[in-house]
């Protein structure tokens, strides 16, 4: 009996030491994982994913000709192709309005997802990081993010809570508001007011 | 107390100690005896302290440069003059490459004009993105980002650089970094990005959230040196868990007197603008930091401690 108990204690000791010596995987660090979605929430996410994909596909469709984003040594060309892409997206989404992608239905769920990353001491640190920059940006769907304003840092564990986005579409903050940001065109795709307190 | 209880108590104590990090990782990088505090071995202005060996890797580090104002030009002038003594082959940029805009004129005024002699000499600039840069800068070829927000390059056999986008450290980037570090074997590993994991800056300081994600990878895959900007000064950080950190964010902007008392500082300079010259010779990393007045404000050599792969 004593032997069996001692054996288990040694096993526990070895496992604990091994675990403490192994460097943490970056994605399994102390941060909380997003909570499991209820069926209703899963439906909301699926709907959101479909809307983002529709935007992504549209952008890919208009990212052509003069608007094709290629590398260049000439800053004039880099500027011109970006402007052309912005114009093409704005034209293709001329009727876009707030809530088209971040629908009123998903907004409370996104806020709920953000909560674990902004509560407690670590959460306060995340909020401080997000709000470190105070960009002066008018939130307007389909409008360019002003080049003379800094972009917020989005802490890694905040990103981990939020739905994954396709290439060149990012989550960013403008003070306490969350925006869906097209990093290829530097456009505001959609936003949620007061996503964090 | 029975023998079993004593054993259990010992096990518990050991377990707690292990959890508290008492079984600590030893530093991988050692401070060589050649590394002297500048006040003890102050070179005369303009004096090259780097060994300047023929087959070494030579590069320069600049950060937070994109103002287009006289301070950027003053540092650029010293960079250009420095190259007459020390033929560095490329430069790494710590982000905030163009403040206030990204029009063609901004790229010209805040990058191409100040560094024209270096660009004309064929030197490459490798940029990381700062919080004042949009990801669109990846398409500007003179930043050598290969169309990517984060990338790696190997300018010489045995030395690999990892340029990260610290504004947006998403799981994809972390996975990419892990894979690239894993594949880099015994190379020198130098990471650079905008936000410092360690800094004594009063305005910004250490980015703890980013550090939680990156430091485990840096330790696991033996990253040797980490270069950052964001805080507008120069700071050499005391080795943290064996890794050397530098903040080089004062190459055009300056936050005077911003270096606070944190216990992190090996050497700080927040009364002038600066850049850093680096030379890698075998397992040694030599550095010399020079102000906009041409004064050497820090210099030394870091000896790379052999990793299992390099033994």
HADDOCK unambig.tbl for C-alpha pairs under 7 A between the chains (distance, minus, plus):
assign (segid A and resid 13 and name CA) (segid B and resid 11 and name CA) 6.41 0.50 0.50
assign (segid A and resid 13 and name CA) (segid B and resid 15 and name CA) 5.97 0.50 0.50
assign (segid A and resid 16 and name CA) (segid B and resid 15 and name CA) 6.51 0.50 0.50
assign (segid A and resid 17 and name CA) (segid B and resid 15 and name CA) 6.71 0.50 0.50
assign (segid A and resid 17 and name CA) (segid B and resid 18 and name CA) 5.69 0.50 0.50
assign (segid A and resid 20 and name CA) (segid B and resid 18 and name CA) 6.38 0.50 0.50
assign (segid A and resid 20 and name CA) (segid B and resid 19 and name CA) 5.87 0.50 0.50
assign (segid A and resid 23 and name CA) (segid B and resid 216 and name CA) 5.49 0.50 0.50
assign (segid A and resid 23 and name CA) (segid B and resid 220 and name CA) 6.18 0.50 0.50
assign (segid A and resid 24 and name CA) (segid B and resid 216 and name CA) 5.87 0.50 0.50
assign (segid A and resid 25 and name CA) (segid B and resid 216 and name CA) 6.94 0.50 0.50
assign (segid A and resid 26 and name CA) (segid B and resid 213 and name CA) 4.85 0.50 0.50
assign (segid A and resid 26 and name CA) (segid B and resid 214 and name CA) 6.85 0.50 0.50
assign (segid A and resid 26 and name CA) (segid B and resid 216 and name CA) 6.68 0.50 0.50
assign (segid A and resid 26 and name CA) (segid B and resid 217 and name CA) 6.91 0.50 0.50
assign (segid A and resid 27 and name CA) (segid B and resid 171 and name CA) 6.95 0.50 0.50
assign (segid A and resid 70 and name CA) (segid B and resid 139 and name CA) 6.14 0.50 0.50
assign (segid A and resid 71 and name CA) (segid B and resid 139 and name CA) 4.14 0.50 0.50
assign (segid A and resid 71 and name CA) (segid B and resid 140 and name CA) 5.74 0.50 0.50
assign (segid A and resid 71 and name CA) (segid B and resid 141 and name CA) 5.66 0.50 0.50
assign (segid A and resid 71 and name CA) (segid B and resid 147 and name CA) 6.37 0.50 0.50
assign (segid A and resid 72 and name CA) (segid B and resid 139 and name CA) 6.23 0.50 0.50
assign (segid A and resid 72 and name CA) (segid B and resid 140 and name CA) 5.43 0.50 0.50
assign (segid A and resid 72 and name CA) (segid B and resid 141 and name CA) 5.06 0.50 0.50
assign (segid A and resid 73 and name CA) (segid B and resid 140 and name CA) 5.84 0.50 0.50
assign (segid A and resid 73 and name CA) (segid B and resid 141 and name CA) 4.68 0.50 0.50
assign (segid A and resid 73 and name CA) (segid B and resid 142 and name CA) 5.79 0.50 0.50
assign (segid A and resid 75 and name CA) (segid B and resid 104 and name CA) 4.57 0.50 0.50
assign (segid A and resid 75 and name CA) (segid B and resid 107 and name CA) 6.39 0.50 0.50
assign (segid A and resid 75 and name CA) (segid B and resid 140 and name CA) 6.55 0.50 0.50
assign (segid A and resid 76 and name CA) (segid B and resid 104 and name CA) 4.82 0.50 0.50
assign (segid A and resid 78 and name CA) (segid B and resid 139 and name CA) 6.60 0.50 0.50
assign (segid A and resid 78 and name CA) (segid B and resid 140 and name CA) 6.46 0.50 0.50
assign (segid A and resid 79 and name CA) (segid B and resid 103 and name CA) 5.94 0.50 0.50
assign (segid A and resid 79 and name CA) (segid B and resid 104 and name CA) 6.11 0.50 0.50
assign (segid A and resid 147 and name CA) (segid B and resid 100 and name CA) 6.30 0.50 0.50
assign (segid A and resid 147 and name CA) (segid B and resid 101 and name CA) 4.68 0.50 0.50
assign (segid A and resid 147 and name CA) (segid B and resid 102 and name CA) 6.29 0.50 0.50
assign (segid A and resid 148 and name CA) (segid B and resid 99 and name CA) 6.83 0.50 0.50
assign (segid A and resid 148 and name CA) (segid B and resid 100 and name CA) 3.83 0.50 0.50
assign (segid A and resid 148 and name CA) (segid B and resid 101 and name CA) 4.83 0.50 0.50
assign (segid A and resid 149 and name CA) (segid B and resid 100 and name CA) 6.83 0.50 0.50
assign (segid A and resid 149 and name CA) (segid B and resid 132 and name CA) 6.81 0.50 0.50
assign (segid A and resid 150 and name CA) (segid B and resid 131 and name CA) 5.37 0.50 0.50
assign (segid A and resid 150 and name CA) (segid B and resid 132 and name CA) 4.48 0.50 0.50
assign (segid A and resid 151 and name CA) (segid B and resid 131 and name CA) 5.20 0.50 0.50
assign (segid A and resid 151 and name CA) (segid B and resid 132 and name CA) 6.29 0.50 0.50
assign (segid A and resid 152 and name CA) (segid B and resid 131 and name CA) 6.67 0.50 0.50
assign (segid A and resid 153 and name CA) (segid B and resid 131 and name CA) 6.98 0.50 0.50
assign (segid A and resid 153 and name CA) (segid B and resid 167 and name CA) 4.55 0.50 0.50
assign (segid A and resid 153 and name CA) (segid B and resid 168 and name CA) 6.32 0.50 0.50
assign (segid A and resid 154 and name CA) (segid B and resid 167 and name CA) 6.31 0.50 0.50
assign (segid A and resid 154 and name CA) (segid B and resid 168 and name CA) 5.71 0.50 0.50
assign (segid A and resid 155 and name CA) (segid B and resid 209 and name CA) 6.14 0.50 0.50
assign (segid A and resid 155 and name CA) (segid B and resid 210 and name CA) 6.67 0.50 0.50
assign (segid A and resid 156 and name CA) (segid B and resid 169 and name CA) 5.36 0.50 0.50
assign (segid A and resid 156 and name CA) (segid B and resid 170 and name CA) 5.83 0.50 0.50
assign (segid A and resid 156 and name CA) (segid B and resid 209 and name CA) 6.98 0.50 0.50
assign (segid A and resid 156 and name CA) (segid B and resid 210 and name CA) 6.67 0.50 0.50
assign (segid A and resid 159 and name CA) (segid B and resid 170 and name CA) 6.16 0.50 0.50
assign (segid A and resid 183 and name CA) (segid B and resid 135 and name CA) 5.89 0.50 0.50
assign (segid A and resid 183 and name CA) (segid B and resid 136 and name CA) 6.98 0.50 0.50
assign (segid A and resid 184 and name CA) (segid B and resid 135 and name CA) 6.94 0.50 0.50
assign (segid A and resid 184 and name CA) (segid B and resid 136 and name CA) 6.06 0.50 0.50
